[in-house]
Amino acid sequence: MLHNILVLFSLFLLVSSAHAGIVDFCVADLSAPQGPAGYSCKPPAEVTAEDFVYSGLSVPGNYSSLFNAAINIAFVDQFPGLNGLGLAMARADVNPGGVVPMHHHPGASETILIAKGTITAGLISSDNKVYLKTLNEGDIMVFPQGLLHFQVNTGKTGTFLG
């Protein structure tokens, strides 16, 4: 009996760790065409530490007078280390009265961190329930994959979201 349990446990460990041993990461080969699953992987010998670092969010994006906000993005095209992870990063600078309009991300969830200021954020569930919250500096909110969500700066100063 103990032998059978050890065999089953060993098989479980083998199966559960098999995927992790295949590949640690898949840094985007930006010279290759992008497919539905992302970019193909750079050969490991060509991967550098720079592929895992992106410094472009230190500055605001271009302001939109329509939304009174600036968005600066870090998608796989700017940050090759994100390839295949289902992740992206962004910086939003939202002036008082500004808005990040309602949108959704069909392939990923979004998390925001209020680095400066106050913002009112909301999401709408698939059964049309609205979840609305005023967030302050240091607060984090998650928007589950595929759900409509938005942010509005209802404060008196500019807000910086990361």
C-alpha positions in Angstrom: 0.0 0.0 0.0 2.8 2.4 0.9 4.6 1.5 -2.3 1.4 2.5 -4.3 1.1 5.8 -2.5 4.8 6.6 -3.2 4.4 5.7 -6.9 1.3 7.9 -7.2 3.0 10.8 -5.3 6.1 10.5 -7.6 3.9 10.6 -10.7 2.0 13.6 -9.3 5.3 15.5 -8.8 6.5 14.6 -12.2 3.3 15.8 -13.9 2.9 18.9 -11.8 6.5 20.0 -12.4 6.8 19.0 -16.0 5.6 22.3 -17.4 7.9 24.4 -15.3 10.9 22.5 -16.6 10.0 23.2 -20.3 10.6 26.9 -20.4 11.2 29.6 -17.8 10.1 32.4 -20.0 9.4 33.4 -23.6 10.9 36.8 -24.3 9.3 38.2 -27.5 11.3 38.1 -30.7 10.0 41.4 -32.0 11.6 40.7 -35.4 9.1 37.8 -36.0 5.4 38.3 -36.9 3.0 38.3 -34.0 0.4 35.5 -33.9 -2.7 34.9 -31.8 -0.6 33.5 -28.9 1.9 36.4 -29.1 5.3 36.6 -30.5 7.6 33.6 -30.9 10.4 33.3 -28.4 13.9 34.8 -28.7 16.6 32.2 -28.6 17.7 32.0 -25.0 21.3 33.0 -26.0 19.9 36.3 -27.2 17.9 37.2 -24.1 19.4 39.9 -21.9 18.5 41.5 -18.6 17.1 44.5 -20.6 14.3 42.3 -21.9 12.9 42.1 -18.3 13.1 45.8 -17.6 11.1 48.7 -19.0 11.8 52.3 -17.9 9.3 54.1 -20.1 6.6 54.6 -17.4 8.7 57.2 -15.6 7.0 59.9 -17.8 3.4 60.6 -18.6 1.9 59.6 -22.0 0.4 62.1 -24.4 -2.5 64.0 -22.8 -5.9 63.8 -24.4 -7.9 66.9 -24.1 -11.1 64.9 -24.6 -10.4 62.7 -21.5 -8.1 65.2 -19.6 -5.8 62.3 -19.0 -2.6 60.7 -20.3 -1.9 57.0 -20.7 1.5 55.5 -21.2 1.5 51.8 -21.9 4.0 49.0 -21.6 2.7 46.1 -23.8 4.9 43.4 -25.2 5.9 45.6 -28.1 7.6 47.9 -25.6 8.5 45.3 -22.9 9.4 42.0 -24.6 9.7 40.1 -21.2 5.9 40.3 -20.9 5.4 37.9 -23.9 3.1 35.0 -23.1 2.5 36.1 -19.5 -1.0 37.7 -20.0 0.3 40.9 -18.4 0.7 44.5 -19.4 1.5 47.6 -17.5 0.4 51.2 -17.8 0.7 54.6 -16.3 -2.3 57.0 -16.2 -2.0 60.6 -15.2 -5.5 62.0 -14.8 -6.2 65.7 -14.1 -9.2 66.8 -12.0 -12.4 65.9 -13.8 -10.4 63.6 -16.2 -11.5 60.1 -17.0 -10.1 56.8 -18.2 -13.2 55.8 -20.2 -15.1 52.6 -19.9 -13.2 49.8 -21.5 -12.3 46.1 -21.0 -9.5 43.7 -21.6 -10.7 40.4 -23.1 -7.4 38.6 -22.4 -6.3 39.8 -19.0 -7.3 41.3 -15.7 -6.1 44.8 -14.7 -4.8 46.0 -11.4 -4.3 49.7 -10.5 -2.3 51.2 -7.8 -3.1 54.8 -6.8 0.4 56.3 -6.5 -0.8 59.9 -6.0 -4.2 61.5 -5.5 -7.7 60.2 -5.4 -9.8 58.5 -8.0 -13.3 56.9 -8.2 -13.1 53.6 -10.0 -15.8 51.2 -11.0 -16.5 47.9 -12.7 -19.6 46.3 -14.1 -20.1 42.5 -13.6 -21.6 40.3 -16.3 -25.0 40.4 -14.4 -24.8 44.3 -14.6 -24.0 44.9 -11.0 -21.9 48.0 -10.5 -19.0 48.1 -8.0 -17.9 51.6 -7.3 -15.2 52.8 -4.9 -13.2 56.0 -4.2 -9.6 55.1 -4.0 -6.9 57.0 -2.2 -3.1 57.0 -2.4 -1.7 53.5 -1.8 -5.0 51.7 -2.6 -5.1 48.9 -5.1 -8.1 47.7 -7.1 -8.5 44.8 -9.5 -10.7 44.6 -12.6 -11.4 41.0 -13.5 -10.7 39.9 -17.1 -13.3 40.9 -19.6 -15.4 43.2 -17.3 -16.1 46.8 -18.2 -14.3 49.3 -16.0 -13.4 53.0 -15.7 -11.7 55.6 -13.6 -12.7 59.2 -12.9 -10.6 61.8 -11.0 -13.2 63.3 -8.7 -10.5 65.0 -6.6 -9.0 68.4 -6.6 -5.5 67.5 -7.7 -3.9 65.3 -10.5 -3.9 61.6 -9.9 -1.2 59.2 -10.9 -2.1 55.5 -11.3 0.3 52.7 -12.0 
